[in-house]
Amino acid sequence: MKAIRGSLYYMNLNGSKTSIDREITAQAKAGFDLLWVNGPAFSLESLQMLGEQGQFDPIAYMLDEAHAMGMKVIIEVMADSNWYMRWDLEADLERSDRIVSILAQRYGIHPAFEGYYLGNELYIVHGKDKEYIRTLWASIAAQCRSSTPGCKIVASPFFVSDSHEVLGYAYESPEAYEQFWDEMLTGGDLDIVMLQDSGAEHGAFYSVEEREPYFAAVANACNRHGVELWGNIELAEIDVKDYIELKQFRGEHGANGEGFHDRRWKRVPLPKLNEKSELASKYCRHLVSWGFSQFVSPESGMPGCQSYYEAFCRWNLDRRGKAVQHES
């Protein structure tokens, strides 16, 4: 039985000290000891602007507050949020180099800093696309190791369970997924793979049992290469009955549909969250999550978030307490 250690916190530049304080406090009260952060605040342009004299730096403030709460921080490296539409290796290598240089110099020595998150959320790719990822990640990892000794290098891929390819992804079996990650980790330099657990682009209809072969597959690949497998447990899902409805929900807007305020977005019921966490606990060293700041946190503004947040805190703190008892 493992507790969830932290959640992906999407940071904009407009975050105030008060909003950052409240979000980090909410996460700490939920039993989190890890902040995993991404978003517009970490773009090259934002980082350059934050370096201007007198400019409030929400990243530095977040690190200070996390340290005060006893939390570690993993920060995203992302050349461009639309990388998968461009596949521009030369440009992304250059931008990534500049981003890592700034992150390492400005934040890498902070006592709360734990490592770098390679933000390319990856399925299976082949040919030139695969070489793009391998080359990009190898370059970033080498620079991170050199500039920030002892740092962790993290990725968070997803798998696709849509065997009829309704959503447009080319379906690959768990066996093919294992082979892919075996190849990706050969000669690579990742410390941690955080496997996203939705398997269906957030669709609520996908059973917990159907996810297990993918966790087993990636666990096999990670074990062969001495890489830690962590479970990325999603806290929200889309209330649709099948892939056809999910495709309709997405429309022309992508995986999130028209936005998180769509009534079909639901927080995962705690019994199901327990099942998902138990599955991941079988294969993963630690658990993290997505969806806390968007759907669960009292700071999210979502209807009903307060009652769910309180129940989630009880659930996660109970799991953490039982895990400590088991270890002792």
N, C-alpha and C positions, 0 to 999 in steps of 0.2 A: 504494500500500500504506500503510494507516494503522493505527497502534496504537490500542488502547482507552485512553482518557485517564483514566477513572474509572468509578465504579459507584455506584448509588443505595444509600446506607447508611441503614438503618432504625434510628433511635435511640429507645430507651426511656429513661425517667427513671432506671432502676435501673442504668445503666451506670457502672462504677467507673473510676477513673483507669487501673487496670491493663488492663481490657478495652478501653477506648478506645485506649490506647497500642498494644496488640497488634493491634487491627484496622487502625489507621492505618498501622502498620509493615508489616503484611501487604500492604496496598494499595500502599504506596510501593515495596516490593520487587517488586511485579508490574509496576512501571513507570507507575503512575498518578500524575498531577500535579493531579488534580481530585477533590474530595470533593463529592458531590451528596447532600444529606441530607434525610430526611423522618421522619415517625413521631410517636408520642405526645409526645415531648419538645417538639414545636413547636405543640401545641394551646394555645389561649388560657389554659386553666386551668393547664397546666404552666408556661407562661411567667410567669404571675402568681405561682405558688408559688416559682419559681426566683429571683424578685426579693426574697424574704423574707431578712432579715438572717441570715447564717450558713449559708444553704442552699448546698450544693455545686452548682455550675452545670456540668453535663456539656457544654453547648453552648459555653460560654466555654473550657472545657478543650480540647474538640475543636478549636476554632479555633486555640488556642495551639499544639497539637501539629501540626496541619496546617501552620501557618506554619513551624514548626521543620523540617518535612519538605519545604518548598518547594512546598506544595500550596495551591491556591485552593479556596474553598468556596462552593457555591450552596445556599441554604436555602429550604425549602418555606414557602409561605403557603397554609394550608388552613383555611377557616372551620369545616368539619365533614366528617369522613371519609365520612359518608352523604349528602353534598350531593345526589347524583343520585336519592335517594329522596324528597327534600324539595322541592327547587327553591324555596327560600325566599330570594328575593333581598334583601329588606329586612334579615332577620336576618344573612345571610351578608355583606352589605356592612358592617354594623355590626361584626361579629366580625373581619372581615378588616382593617378600619381599625385596630382595637385591636391586632391581631397585628402588623401592619406597624409601627405606632408603637413597640411594644416592641422588635421586631427591629432597627429602624433606630437607635433610641437606644442599645440595649445592645450591638449587635454590628456595626452598619453601618460604623463607623469602623475596625474591626479590619483590619490589613493583609492578612489572608487572605481577607476577605470579597469575593466576586465578584458576587453577584447573588441574585435571588429566583426560585424555581421556583413557578409557578402550578400547584398540585397537582391541579386538575380534569383527570383523564385522560379525554380526549374522543374520541368517535367523531363521527359526523355527527348533528347535532340540527337541529330546525326550529322555526319559530314562536316561542312564548313561551320555550321552552327555549334556543333560539339567542340570543334577546335577553337572557336571564338571563346567559349566558356572556359575551356582548359587553359588557354593562353592568358585570358584576362585574370582568372582566379590565381594562377601561378604567379603572375606579376604582382598582383595586389598582396598576396600572402608573403612573398619575398620582401616587399617593402615594409609591410607591417612588422615582420620579424626583425628586420634590421633596425627600424626606427623605434620599436616598442618591444624590447626583449621581454619574454615571458607572457606576451599577450596570447589570447585565444582567437582562433579563426573559425567562424561559424557560418553555416549555410542552412536554409530552411526550404527544402524542396517539397513538391506535392506529387501525388499520384492520381491517376485518372481511372475511375471504375466503369466508365461509360463504354461498355463493350460494343454497343451498336453505333457509337460515334455520332450520337444525336447532337452533341454540343460542338462537334467539329474537330475534336482532338483525335489523332490516330491512336487507337487503343493498343496498349502493350500489356502483356501478361505479367503477373508477379515475377515469373522466372526471368523474363526479359528485363524487368526493372532491377532485379538483383544483379544481372550481368552488367547493366548500364552503370550502376553505382560501383560495382567492382572495378570497372574500367576507369571511372571518374576518380576513384580513390587511389588507383595505382599511380605512383609517382606524384600524387597530389600532396597538399599540405593543409588539409582541414583537421581541426581538432574535434569538432562537434557537428553532427548532422541533426537538425531539429525537424523531424518528419511531420508535416501537416497531416492532420487526421481526417479531414472532411471526405476526401476521396471522390467527391461528387460536386465540387465547386460550391460547397456550403449547403447542398440539398439535404433536407431533414429526412428524406425517405430512405437514405442509404443505411443499411443495417450495420451494427457494430461488428457482427461476425464477419461480414464481407470485407472489412478493413484489415483483418488479421493477416492474411497472406502477404500484404504489402509491408506490414511491420516486420514480419518474419524475414522477408526477402532483404530488406535494407539492413536489418540486424545482422544477417549472415555476412553481407558485404562489409559492414563496419567492423565486425569482429575480426575478419581476415586482415584488416589493415590497422588495427589498433585505434580506431576512431570511435568516439563516444556517440551513441545514438540517444537523442532526447526526443520526447514526444511533444509536439506542438498541438495542444488540445484546444479546439475552437469552442468558444463559449456562446456563439450565436449561429443560427442556421436559418435557411429559407424554408418556410412552410409550404412546400409543394409536394405533389404526390408521385411525380416521376420526372424523367429527363425531358419529356416533351413540355411539361409545365415549367420546368426550370429554364428551358430555352426561351419560352415565351416571356418569363420573368426578366431574363437578361435583355432580350430585345436587341437594340443597337447600343446598349449602354455598358456592356461588359458584365463581369462576374457579380458585381454588386447591384445590378439593376439600376434603377433611377436614384438610388440612395438608401442609406440606412434607416430613414424614416418611413420607408414603405412598410405597411402593416404586416407584410408577409415575413419580414425579419423577426425572428423570435429568439429569446434567450433559451439556451439548451436546458430542458428540465433537469433538475438535480439528479434524479434517478438515472437518467441517460448519461449525464455527465460523469456519474460514478462508474457506469459501465465502460465508458470511453477511457476513463483514467485507469481503470483496472486492466483493460487491454494493453494500453501503452506501458503500464508498469511492468508487464510481463517481459517486455523487450528493451525498455529504455532505462538509462541511468537516472535521468531527471525528467521532470515535466515542466513545460512552460505553456503559454496560451496566447491566443489571439481573441480580441473582442471585449476585453475588460473595459478599457477606456471608452470604447464606442457604445457599449450596451449595459455594462454592469456597474461601473463606477457611479457614485452619487453625483459626480461632476458631468456625467454624460448628458443629463437632461432628458433621458428617455423615460417615457411613462412607465411606472412600476419598478423603476430601477432600485429604489431604496429598499423595498422589501426583499427583492431578489439578492441585492448586495448583502444584506444582513444574513440571509440564509446561506449565501455562498461563503461568507466569512466563517460562519460556524462549521460548515462542511469542510473547508480547507484547513482551518486550524485544528479540527478534530483529526484529519488525516495526518497533519504534521506531527501532532502529539503522539499518535499511534506509531508513526514511523520512527520517532525518537525512542519510544519505549522498545520497539522491536530491535533497533540497533544496539541498545544498551543491554 
